[in-house]
């Protein structure tokens, strides 16, 4: 999984990559406690899978969150008759290329996650729940 995670991370913007790397470092540091709380023996393979999935979860949260903020903001201003919303120095509307791009990214990312059977992991409440889901999958032959 480390190779796949490295390949994904290489394509991210530098700032986003650093944020996710920092988050992964904190999850790695908390791993012994996470395994203990879950009543599981520490296993490097499971840890590798956990880190991959929490990285995907973080990316999903950022992508889907950005889309929801844009969508909801545009909806709110449209109720008052405005056609676009100003975010920083950019203006977005439901017809703008930027909005459409974020919408497509969010929709396509969700589709890929669902097709790969990973969507339940990115919508988990946190690393501990993901770890328990991984353990359950091991017992069920997943």
N, C-alpha and C positions, 0 to 999 in steps of 0.2 A: 504493500500500500504506500510505502514511503516514496517510491518512484512515481506513482500516479499523483500523489500530493505535490511532489516537487514539480511535475509537469504542469499541474493546474496553477501553482503559485507563480511560476515563471511568466505566465500570461497576465498576471494582475498588475495594475499600476503600483508603483513603488510604495506609496503611502499605505495603500490597502494591504499590500503584502506585509509590510512591517507591523501593521495592526494585528493581522492574523497570526504572524509569527510570535508576537508578544502574547497573544491569547493562548496559542499552543504551548508556549513555555510555561504559562501559569497552570494549564491543565496537566502538563507533564509533571510539574512540581507537586500538584495536588493528587496525582495518580495513586500513590500508596494509600492515602486516606480514602479516596473514591473506591478503590478495590476493597479496602477493609469495611467501609460502610455497607457495601453491597454484599459482603460476606463471600467474596471471591478471592481465589489465589491470584497473586500478581503474575501476569503472563505478557511477555513482550509482544507477541502476535496480537493479542487482544488490545494492548495499549496502542499498537500501530493502527489498528482498525478504529479505535476510539479517536485518536488524533485526526485521522482522515475524516471521520464523520463530523467531529466538532468543527473542523475547518469548513467543511461543506455547509454545516449549520450556520456558521458565522457569515459566510458568503451569501447564503440564502436570506438570512435576516437583513443584510444590507441591501441586496437587490430588491427583495419584495417590500421592504420597508420604504425604500426610496420611491418605488412605484406607488405604494399606497398613499404616501404623503403627497405626491404629485396629483394623483387621482382625486383624493379627498379635497385638496386645496382648490383644484379646478372646479370641482362640483360645488363647493361652498361659494366661490365667487360667482359662479354662473347663476346661483339662486338670486343674487342681487343684480343680475343683468350684465355683469362683466363677462368678457369673452376669454380673458387670460389672467394669469396670476404671475406676479413678479417674485422671483426667488433669487436673491442676490442681484447680480447684474443681468440675469437672463429672464426672459418672459416666456411662459409656457401656456399653451392652450391644448384642448383635446385634439386639435388639428396639427400641432407642431411636430416637426420631425423628432425632436428630442423626447417628447412625451411618447410618441409612437415607438421609438427605439427602446426606451425603458420598459414599456408595456410588452413588447415582443421579447426582450431579454427575460423578463420575469416569467412570462407565459412559457417560453421555450425551456428555460431552466427548470421550471416546475414539471413540464412534460418529461424531460430527460430524467429527472429525479424519480418520477413515478415509474417510468419504463424500466429503470434500473432497480426498482424496489427500495429506493433510499429515502423517499419522501417522509416516511414515518420517523426516520432518524433526524431529519432537519427540522421537524416540527416538535421534537421532544422537548421537555422542559429544561434539560441541561445535560451535562456530561454524565452524571450519575444515572439518569434514566436511559441514556444511550448505552451505557455499560450494561445495565440490566437487560436491555433489549438484545444486545449482542450475546449475552450469556443464554438468554432464552432461545435465541436462534441456534446456538450451538447444541442445545439439548433437543431441539426440534429438527435438526439436520439442515438448517438453513445456512 
